[in-house]
Amino acid sequence: MYQKPIPLKTQDNQPYWDAADRHELMLQKCQTCHAYNHPPGPACAKCGSTELNWESQGCHITGTIYSYVVSYRPFLPGFQDELPTIIVVVQLDHLQEVKIIGNMLDCPPEEIKIGMPVKMIWQDITEDRALPQWIQA
Ligand SMILES: [Zn+2]
């Protein structure tokens, strides 16, 4: 039974989470300045345009660790069994301007380092929800 908070789908992020549920990455892209807008929102973070649409990135997503935090303290219910939690910011290989935050799975905290190659996996947390996470490539 998955006890952690499940990300809520909103009008702005629904295509992102729907894609995650089918193990695919979708990114929001600004039609005005052509920047990728991640995390998704109602307007482009760069130019403020609301002309945004969605672009599939497929299901083979790789990147490198841009920064990370190792958390030894359970700050949310449901996380106490698997400490420490490693939260990583990953720069995508094919879109260097996009950075995606997630948990690094199956990695001892002493091995994590900036620049480490990683790939996205999708953790099925309920029958119909999945979360993008990262493992060593
Ligand atoms: Zn823009």
Backbone and ligand atoms as CSV (ligand in chain L), in Angstrom:
chain,resi,resn,atom,element,x,y,z
A,1,MET,N,N,0.860,-1.196,0.000
A,1,MET,CA,C,0.000,0.000,0.000
A,1,MET,C,C,0.890,1.237,0.000
A,2,TYR,N,N,0.677,2.091,-0.942
A,2,TYR,CA,C,1.484,3.297,-1.061
A,2,TYR,C,C,0.935,4.367,-0.124
A,3,GLN,N,N,1.796,4.837,0.812
A,3,GLN,CA,C,1.300,5.751,1.847
A,3,GLN,C,C,1.707,7.201,1.627
A,4,LYS,N,N,2.575,7.423,0.685
A,4,LYS,CA,C,3.053,8.790,0.493
A,4,LYS,C,C,2.007,9.621,-0.241
A,5,PRO,N,N,2.166,10.932,-0.172
A,5,PRO,CA,C,1.216,11.779,-0.908
A,5,PRO,C,C,1.332,11.525,-2.412
A,6,ILE,N,N,0.210,11.416,-3.071
A,6,ILE,CA,C,0.190,11.219,-4.525
A,6,ILE,C,C,-0.025,12.593,-5.163
A,7,PRO,N,N,0.840,12.960,-6.114
A,7,PRO,CA,C,0.694,14.297,-6.712
A,7,PRO,C,C,-0.698,14.498,-7.310
A,8,LEU,N,N,-1.271,15.620,-7.010
A,8,LEU,CA,C,-2.608,15.948,-7.517
A,8,LEU,C,C,-2.523,16.417,-8.961
A,9,LYS,N,N,-3.457,15.938,-9.757
A,9,LYS,CA,C,-3.547,16.453,-11.119
A,9,LYS,C,C,-4.341,17.751,-11.091
A,10,THR,N,N,-3.793,18.760,-11.741
A,10,THR,CA,C,-4.518,20.021,-11.872
A,10,THR,C,C,-4.668,20.312,-13.361
A,11,GLN,N,N,-5.407,21.363,-13.648
A,11,GLN,CA,C,-5.616,21.763,-15.042
A,11,GLN,C,C,-4.268,21.987,-15.754
A,12,ASP,N,N,-3.280,22.529,-15.009
A,12,ASP,CA,C,-2.000,22.876,-15.627
A,12,ASP,C,C,-1.069,21.696,-15.816
A,13,ASN,N,N,-1.151,20.704,-14.922
A,13,ASN,CA,C,-0.165,19.637,-15.001
A,13,ASN,C,C,-0.744,18.294,-15.442
A,14,GLN,N,N,-2.054,18.236,-15.682
A,14,GLN,CA,C,-2.678,16.944,-15.984
A,14,GLN,C,C,-2.000,16.169,-17.119
A,15,PRO,N,N,-1.660,16.808,-18.248
A,15,PRO,CA,C,-1.008,16.033,-19.313
A,15,PRO,C,C,0.331,15.434,-18.870
A,16,TYR,N,N,1.046,16.144,-17.982
A,16,TYR,CA,C,2.317,15.628,-17.462
A,16,TYR,C,C,2.094,14.335,-16.670
A,17,TRP,N,N,1.115,14.361,-15.758
A,17,TRP,CA,C,0.870,13.181,-14.916
A,17,TRP,C,C,0.176,12.070,-15.689
A,18,ASP,N,N,-0.711,12.425,-16.616
A,18,ASP,CA,C,-1.337,11.391,-17.442
A,18,ASP,C,C,-0.264,10.639,-18.231
A,19,ALA,N,N,0.720,11.383,-18.741
A,19,ALA,CA,C,1.810,10.748,-19.486
A,19,ALA,C,C,2.637,9.867,-18.558
A,20,ALA,N,N,2.920,10.369,-17.344
A,20,ALA,CA,C,3.683,9.573,-16.377
A,20,ALA,C,C,2.960,8.260,-16.084
A,21,ASP,N,N,1.646,8.332,-15.980
A,21,ASP,CA,C,0.873,7.118,-15.679
A,21,ASP,C,C,1.031,6.066,-16.767
A,22,ARG,N,N,1.284,6.503,-17.998
A,22,ARG,CA,C,1.531,5.507,-19.056
A,22,ARG,C,C,3.030,5.385,-19.367
A,23,HIS,N,N,3.859,5.850,-18.453
A,23,HIS,CA,C,5.319,5.714,-18.522
A,23,HIS,C,C,5.907,6.446,-19.724
A,24,GLU,N,N,5.549,7.698,-19.797
A,24,GLU,CA,C,6.016,8.547,-20.885
A,24,GLU,C,C,6.242,9.950,-20.306
A,25,LEU,N,N,7.181,10.691,-20.894
A,25,LEU,CA,C,7.418,12.068,-20.444
A,25,LEU,C,C,6.822,13.056,-21.440
A,26,MET,N,N,5.972,13.937,-20.926
A,26,MET,CA,C,5.436,15.035,-21.734
A,26,MET,C,C,5.931,16.335,-21.125
A,27,LEU,N,N,6.376,17.238,-21.986
A,27,LEU,CA,C,6.815,18.549,-21.505
A,27,LEU,C,C,5.966,19.634,-22.141
A,28,GLN,N,N,5.757,20.676,-21.349
A,28,GLN,CA,C,5.032,21.836,-21.826
A,28,GLN,C,C,6.011,22.728,-22.589
A,29,LYS,N,N,5.576,23.215,-23.752
A,29,LYS,CA,C,6.450,24.064,-24.545
A,29,LYS,C,C,5.734,25.348,-24.927
A,30,CYS,N,N,6.436,26.458,-24.771
A,30,CYS,CA,C,5.866,27.773,-25.076
A,30,CYS,C,C,5.869,27.983,-26.590
A,31,GLN,N,N,4.721,28.374,-27.114
A,31,GLN,CA,C,4.610,28.607,-28.549
A,31,GLN,C,C,5.118,29.992,-28.942
A,32,THR,N,N,5.318,30.851,-27.953
A,32,THR,CA,C,5.772,32.214,-28.234
A,32,THR,C,C,7.295,32.294,-28.262
A,33,CYS,N,N,7.952,31.815,-27.185
A,33,CYS,CA,C,9.422,31.929,-27.144
A,33,CYS,C,C,10.102,30.567,-27.340
A,34,HIS,N,N,9.317,29.496,-27.489
A,34,HIS,CA,C,9.814,28.151,-27.761
A,34,HIS,C,C,10.624,27.538,-26.618
A,35,ALA,N,N,10.515,28.114,-25.412
A,35,ALA,CA,C,11.177,27.513,-24.256
A,35,ALA,C,C,10.309,26.377,-23.725
A,36,TYR,N,N,10.960,25.361,-23.158
A,36,TYR,CA,C,10.218,24.339,-22.434
A,36,TYR,C,C,9.893,24.894,-21.060
A,37,ASN,N,N,8.687,24.644,-20.609
A,37,ASN,CA,C,8.224,25.186,-19.343
A,37,ASN,C,C,8.028,24.032,-18.360
A,38,HIS,N,N,9.008,23.843,-17.477
A,38,HIS,CA,C,8.908,22.745,-16.515
A,38,HIS,C,C,9.398,23.217,-15.155
A,39,PRO,N,N,8.674,22.953,-14.054
A,39,PRO,CA,C,7.387,22.262,-14.034
A,39,PRO,C,C,6.291,23.060,-14.740
A,40,PRO,N,N,5.289,22.319,-15.258
A,40,PRO,CA,C,4.238,22.966,-16.037
A,40,PRO,C,C,3.432,23.964,-15.220
A,41,GLY,N,N,2.910,24.966,-15.868
A,41,GLY,CA,C,2.090,25.974,-15.194
A,41,GLY,C,C,1.144,26.621,-16.173
A,42,PRO,N,N,0.397,27.607,-15.693
A,42,PRO,CA,C,-0.591,28.266,-16.560
A,42,PRO,C,C,0.041,29.203,-17.597
A,43,ALA,N,N,1.304,29.625,-17.343
A,43,ALA,CA,C,1.969,30.541,-18.274
A,43,ALA,C,C,3.459,30.209,-18.327
A,44,CYS,N,N,4.095,30.613,-19.422
A,44,CYS,CA,C,5.524,30.394,-19.608
A,44,CYS,C,C,6.310,31.162,-18.533
A,45,ALA,N,N,7.236,30.470,-17.842
A,45,ALA,CA,C,8.026,31.117,-16.788
A,45,ALA,C,C,8.991,32.140,-17.372
A,46,LYS,N,N,9.305,31.991,-18.665
A,46,LYS,CA,C,10.290,32.857,-19.284
A,46,LYS,C,C,9.669,34.143,-19.827
A,47,CYS,N,N,8.566,34.015,-20.575
A,47,CYS,CA,C,8.012,35.201,-21.241
A,47,CYS,C,C,6.587,35.516,-20.821
A,48,GLY,N,N,5.952,34.647,-20.020
A,48,GLY,CA,C,4.603,34.933,-19.539
A,48,GLY,C,C,3.488,34.568,-20.498
A,49,SER,N,N,3.848,34.053,-21.660
A,49,SER,CA,C,2.828,33.682,-22.642
A,49,SER,C,C,1.984,32.517,-22.124
A,50,THR,N,N,0.700,32.532,-22.471
A,50,THR,CA,C,-0.156,31.398,-22.108
A,50,THR,C,C,-0.368,30.472,-23.304
A,51,GLU,N,N,0.358,30.729,-24.388
A,51,GLU,CA,C,0.299,29.859,-25.570
A,51,GLU,C,C,1.234,28.684,-25.362
A,52,LEU,N,N,0.719,27.676,-24.654
A,52,LEU,CA,C,1.561,26.537,-24.314
A,52,LEU,C,C,0.952,25.285,-24.914
A,53,ASN,N,N,1.780,24.428,-25.432
A,53,ASN,CA,C,1.241,23.105,-25.730
A,53,ASN,C,C,2.188,22.016,-25.262
A,54,TRP,N,N,1.820,20.793,-25.536
A,54,TRP,CA,C,2.510,19.655,-24.931
A,54,TRP,C,C,3.228,18.859,-25.993
A,55,GLU,N,N,4.419,18.408,-25.645
A,55,GLU,CA,C,5.254,17.678,-26.583
A,55,GLU,C,C,5.730,16.391,-25.902
A,56,SER,N,N,5.494,15.265,-26.536
A,56,SER,CA,C,5.966,14.003,-25.957
A,56,SER,C,C,7.467,13.866,-26.141
A,57,GLN,N,N,8.124,13.380,-25.094
A,57,GLN,CA,C,9.565,13.122,-25.152
A,57,GLN,C,C,9.845,11.617,-25.195
A,58,GLY,N,N,8.778,10.831,-25.241
A,58,GLY,CA,C,8.943,9.395,-25.295
A,58,GLY,C,C,9.206,8.781,-23.941
A,59,CYS,N,N,9.769,7.593,-23.941
A,59,CYS,CA,C,9.926,6.862,-22.681
A,59,CYS,C,C,11.382,6.463,-22.435
A,60,HIS,N,N,12.306,6.955,-23.232
A,60,HIS,CA,C,13.730,6.690,-22.989
A,60,HIS,C,C,14.385,8.024,-22.652
A,61,ILE,N,N,14.368,8.344,-21.377
A,61,ILE,CA,C,14.813,9.656,-20.931
A,61,ILE,C,C,16.088,9.498,-20.118
A,62,THR,N,N,17.143,10.158,-20.555
A,62,THR,CA,C,18.385,10.105,-19.801
A,62,THR,C,C,18.838,11.518,-19.467
A,63,GLY,N,N,19.709,11.594,-18.473
A,63,GLY,CA,C,20.215,12.899,-18.072
A,63,GLY,C,C,21.400,12.731,-17.143
A,64,THR,N,N,21.840,13.861,-16.586
A,64,THR,CA,C,22.906,13.805,-15.591
A,64,THR,C,C,22.460,14.588,-14.360
A,65,ILE,N,N,22.988,14.166,-13.219
A,65,ILE,CA,C,22.625,14.833,-11.971
A,65,ILE,C,C,23.247,16.218,-11.938
A,66,TYR,N,N,22.377,17.200,-11.770
A,66,TYR,CA,C,22.781,18.606,-11.749
A,66,TYR,C,C,22.997,19.048,-10.305
A,67,SER,N,N,22.125,18.604,-9.417
A,67,SER,CA,C,22.323,18.824,-7.986
A,67,SER,C,C,21.498,17.796,-7.232
A,68,TYR,N,N,21.760,17.659,-5.951
A,68,TYR,CA,C,21.000,16.684,-5.167
A,68,TYR,C,C,20.992,17.079,-3.695
A,69,VAL,N,N,20.035,16.498,-2.990
A,69,VAL,CA,C,19.948,16.668,-1.539
A,69,VAL,C,C,19.711,15.291,-0.954
A,70,VAL,N,N,20.487,14.937,0.063
A,70,VAL,CA,C,20.251,13.680,0.777
A,70,VAL,C,C,19.512,14.043,2.063
A,71,SER,N,N,18.319,13.491,2.205
A,71,SER,CA,C,17.495,13.821,3.367
A,71,SER,C,C,17.441,12.632,4.321
A,72,TYR,N,N,17.925,12.839,5.538
A,72,TYR,CA,C,17.926,11.762,6.523
A,72,TYR,C,C,16.723,11.854,7.453
A,73,ARG,N,N,15.932,12.885,7.287
A,73,ARG,CA,C,14.812,13.063,8.200
A,73,ARG,C,C,13.501,12.872,7.484
A,74,PRO,N,N,12.614,12.035,8.037
A,74,PRO,CA,C,11.305,11.892,7.395
A,74,PRO,C,C,10.515,13.178,7.576
A,75,PHE,N,N,10.214,13.839,6.468
A,75,PHE,CA,C,9.489,15.100,6.606
A,75,PHE,C,C,8.035,14.943,6.185
A,76,LEU,N,N,7.704,13.768,5.657
A,76,LEU,CA,C,6.314,13.516,5.297
A,76,LEU,C,C,5.973,12.097,5.739
A,77,PRO,N,N,4.747,11.860,6.146
A,77,PRO,CA,C,4.369,10.501,6.535
A,77,PRO,C,C,4.522,9.556,5.353
A,78,GLY,N,N,4.986,8.348,5.615
A,78,GLY,CA,C,5.142,7.372,4.541
A,78,GLY,C,C,6.575,7.244,4.091
A,79,PHE,N,N,7.442,8.171,4.455
A,79,PHE,CA,C,8.831,8.128,4.004
A,79,PHE,C,C,9.765,7.509,5.041
A,80,GLN,N,N,9.256,7.210,6.241
A,80,GLN,CA,C,10.159,6.826,7.323
A,80,GLN,C,C,10.836,5.472,7.120
A,81,ASP,N,N,10.288,4.618,6.260
A,81,ASP,CA,C,10.857,3.282,6.058
A,81,ASP,C,C,12.083,3.267,5.172
A,82,GLU,N,N,12.303,4.277,4.402
A,82,GLU,CA,C,13.329,4.152,3.377
A,82,GLU,C,C,14.312,5.315,3.412
A,83,LEU,N,N,14.673,5.716,4.605
A,83,LEU,CA,C,15.639,6.802,4.708
A,83,LEU,C,C,17.026,6.300,4.385
A,84,PRO,N,N,17.953,7.088,3.931
A,84,PRO,CA,C,17.677,8.472,3.532
A,84,PRO,C,C,17.057,8.556,2.140
A,85,THR,N,N,16.381,9.624,1.899
A,85,THR,CA,C,15.804,9.899,0.593
A,85,THR,C,C,16.770,10.804,-0.167
A,86,ILE,N,N,17.049,10.458,-1.419
A,86,ILE,CA,C,17.908,11.320,-2.231
A,86,ILE,C,C,17.042,12.004,-3.275
A,87,ILE,N,N,16.999,13.315,-3.183
A,87,ILE,CA,C,16.220,14.097,-4.140
A,87,ILE,C,C,17.214,14.697,-5.134
A,88,VAL,N,N,16.983,14.442,-6.408
A,88,VAL,CA,C,17.937,14.902,-7.421
A,88,VAL,C,C,17.279,15.863,-8.404
A,89,VAL,N,N,18.091,16.788,-8.905
A,89,VAL,CA,C,17.689,17.640,-10.020
A,89,VAL,C,C,18.489,17.138,-11.212
A,90,VAL,N,N,17.786,16.696,-12.241
A,90,VAL,CA,C,18.448,16.075,-13.390
A,90,VAL,C,C,18.312,16.956,-14.616
A,91,GLN,N,N,19.451,17.178,-15.260
A,91,GLN,CA,C,19.474,17.913,-16.529
A,91,GLN,C,C,19.326,16.889,-17.646
A,92,LEU,N,N,18.323,17.073,-18.492
A,92,LEU,CA,C,18.082,16.097,-19.550
A,92,LEU,C,C,19.184,16.138,-20.599
A,93,ASP,N,N,19.562,14.963,-21.103
A,93,ASP,CA,C,20.606,14.902,-22.131
A,93,ASP,C,C,20.158,15.567,-23.428
A,94,HIS,N,N,18.904,15.313,-23.834
A,94,HIS,CA,C,18.475,15.798,-25.144
A,94,HIS,C,C,17.904,17.208,-25.090
A,95,LEU,N,N,17.656,17.722,-23.884
A,95,LEU,CA,C,17.152,19.092,-23.736
A,95,LEU,C,C,17.842,19.687,-22.516
A,96,GLN,N,N,19.025,20.243,-22.730
A,96,GLN,CA,C,19.849,20.655,-21.594
A,96,GLN,C,C,19.222,21.786,-20.785
A,97,GLU,N,N,18.278,22.505,-21.379
A,97,GLU,CA,C,17.656,23.602,-20.627
A,97,GLU,C,C,16.577,23.098,-19.664
A,98,VAL,N,N,16.246,21.813,-19.752
A,98,VAL,CA,C,15.191,21.280,-18.885
A,98,VAL,C,C,15.801,20.492,-17.729
A,99,LYS,N,N,15.358,20.819,-16.526
A,99,LYS,CA,C,15.784,20.091,-15.332
A,99,LYS,C,C,14.549,19.551,-14.633
A,100,ILE,N,N,14.614,18.277,-14.251
A,100,ILE,CA,C,13.458,17.625,-13.638
A,100,ILE,C,C,13.857,17.064,-12.276
A,101,ILE,N,N,13.039,17.358,-11.284
A,101,ILE,CA,C,13.298,16.899,-9.917
A,101,ILE,C,C,12.632,15.544,-9.693
A,102,GLY,N,N,13.307,14.665,-8.988
A,102,GLY,CA,C,12.697,13.386,-8.638
A,102,GLY,C,C,13.501,12.731,-7.543
A,103,ASN,N,N,13.115,11.525,-7.193
A,103,ASN,CA,C,13.890,10.762,-6.221
A,103,ASN,C,C,14.858,9.858,-6.962
A,104,MET,N,N,16.048,9.714,-6.390
A,104,MET,CA,C,17.026,8.771,-6.908
A,104,MET,C,C,16.786,7.459,-6.172
A,105,LEU,N,N,16.512,6.404,-6.944
A,105,LEU,CA,C,16.206,5.120,-6.320
A,105,LEU,C,C,17.415,4.197,-6.395
A,106,ASP,N,N,17.482,3.262,-5.442
A,106,ASP,CA,C,18.513,2.213,-5.456
A,106,ASP,C,C,19.918,2.767,-5.539
A,107,CYS,N,N,20.206,3.829,-4.824
A,107,CYS,CA,C,21.551,4.393,-4.846
A,107,CYS,C,C,21.955,4.735,-3.417
A,108,PRO,N,N,23.066,4.132,-2.931
A,108,PRO,CA,C,23.535,4.505,-1.597
A,108,PRO,C,C,23.970,5.975,-1.611
A,109,PRO,N,N,23.671,6.716,-0.546
A,109,PRO,CA,C,23.959,8.156,-0.554
A,109,PRO,C,C,25.436,8.467,-0.760
A,110,GLU,N,N,26.333,7.547,-0.366
A,110,GLU,CA,C,27.767,7.836,-0.519
A,110,GLU,C,C,28.214,7.712,-1.984
A,111,GLU,N,N,27.372,7.148,-2.839
A,111,GLU,CA,C,27.763,6.999,-4.250
A,111,GLU,C,C,27.240,8.106,-5.154
A,112,ILE,N,N,26.293,8.862,-4.639
A,112,ILE,CA,C,25.672,9.880,-5.490
A,112,ILE,C,C,26.661,11.010,-5.753
A,113,LYS,N,N,26.725,11.479,-6.995
A,113,LYS,CA,C,27.564,12.638,-7.264
A,113,LYS,C,C,27.045,13.441,-8.457
A,114,ILE,N,N,27.395,14.702,-8.459
A,114,ILE,CA,C,26.991,15.576,-9.553
A,114,ILE,C,C,27.640,15.090,-10.843
A,115,GLY,N,N,26.873,15.069,-11.912
A,115,GLY,CA,C,27.383,14.602,-13.192
A,115,GLY,C,C,27.116,13.131,-13.449
A,116,MET,N,N,26.588,12.409,-12.455
A,116,MET,CA,C,26.307,10.988,-12.632
A,116,MET,C,C,25.214,10.798,-13.692
A,117,PRO,N,N,25.439,9.882,-14.666
A,117,PRO,CA,C,24.396,9.623,-15.660
A,117,PRO,C,C,23.234,8.827,-15.057
A,118,VAL,N,N,22.044,9.257,-15.358
A,118,VAL,CA,C,20.846,8.607,-14.820
A,118,VAL,C,C,19.813,8.429,-15.919
A,119,LYS,N,N,18.848,7.575,-15.645
A,119,LYS,CA,C,17.709,7.469,-16.561
A,119,LYS,C,C,16.411,7.458,-15.784
A,120,MET,N,N,15.367,7.902,-16.462
A,120,MET,CA,C,14.060,7.990,-15.832
A,120,MET,C,C,13.388,6.628,-15.841
A,121,ILE,N,N,12.806,6.294,-14.694
A,121,ILE,CA,C,11.928,5.119,-14.634
A,121,ILE,C,C,10.607,5.587,-14.032
A,122,TRP,N,N,9.584,4.763,-14.162
A,122,TRP,CA,C,8.279,5.137,-13.618
A,122,TRP,C,C,7.882,4.103,-12.583
A,123,GLN,N,N,7.667,4.618,-11.372
A,123,GLN,CA,C,7.318,3.767,-10.254
A,123,GLN,C,C,5.790,3.703,-10.174
A,124,ASP,N,N,5.237,2.500,-10.341
A,124,ASP,CA,C,3.777,2.355,-10.244
A,124,ASP,C,C,3.391,2.378,-8.774
A,125,ILE,N,N,2.663,3.399,-8.385
A,125,ILE,CA,C,2.347,3.555,-6.963
A,125,ILE,C,C,0.927,3.127,-6.626
A,126,THR,N,N,0.027,3.165,-7.579
A,126,THR,CA,C,-1.323,2.621,-7.398
A,126,THR,C,C,-1.665,1.956,-8.723
A,127,GLU,N,N,-2.901,1.456,-8.827
A,127,GLU,CA,C,-3.279,0.785,-10.058
A,127,GLU,C,C,-3.224,1.707,-11.277
A,128,ASP,N,N,-3.487,2.989,-11.049
A,128,ASP,CA,C,-3.535,3.872,-12.216
A,128,ASP,C,C,-2.613,5.090,-12.122
A,129,ARG,N,N,-1.715,5.097,-11.146
A,129,ARG,CA,C,-0.789,6.235,-11.044
A,129,ARG,C,C,0.656,5.749,-11.034
A,130,ALA,N,N,1.511,6.536,-11.658
A,130,ALA,CA,C,2.943,6.232,-11.667
A,130,ALA,C,C,3.707,7.532,-11.486
A,131,LEU,N,N,4.868,7.428,-10.852
A,131,LEU,CA,C,5.703,8.613,-10.599
A,131,LEU,C,C,7.027,8.476,-11.330
A,132,PRO,N,N,7.452,9.546,-12.038
A,132,PRO,CA,C,8.774,9.516,-12.642
A,132,PRO,C,C,9.841,9.602,-11.555
A,133,GLN,N,N,10.817,8.694,-11.609
A,133,GLN,CA,C,11.927,8.687,-10.667
A,133,GLN,C,C,13.196,8.427,-11.471
A,134,TRP,N,N,14.335,8.414,-10.766
A,134,TRP,CA,C,15.605,8.264,-11.460
A,134,TRP,C,C,16.393,7.099,-10.898
A,135,ILE,N,N,17.119,6.408,-11.774
A,135,ILE,CA,C,18.079,5.383,-11.343
A,135,ILE,C,C,19.382,5.612,-12.115
A,136,GLN,N,N,20.439,4.988,-11.649
A,136,GLN,CA,C,21.716,5.106,-12.343
A,136,GLN,C,C,21.608,4.511,-13.740
A,137,ALA,N,N,22.166,5.225,-14.739
A,137,ALA,CA,C,22.073,4.733,-16.129
A,137,ALA,C,C,23.112,3.640,-16.360
L,1,ZN,ZN,ZN,7.668,31.713,-23.477
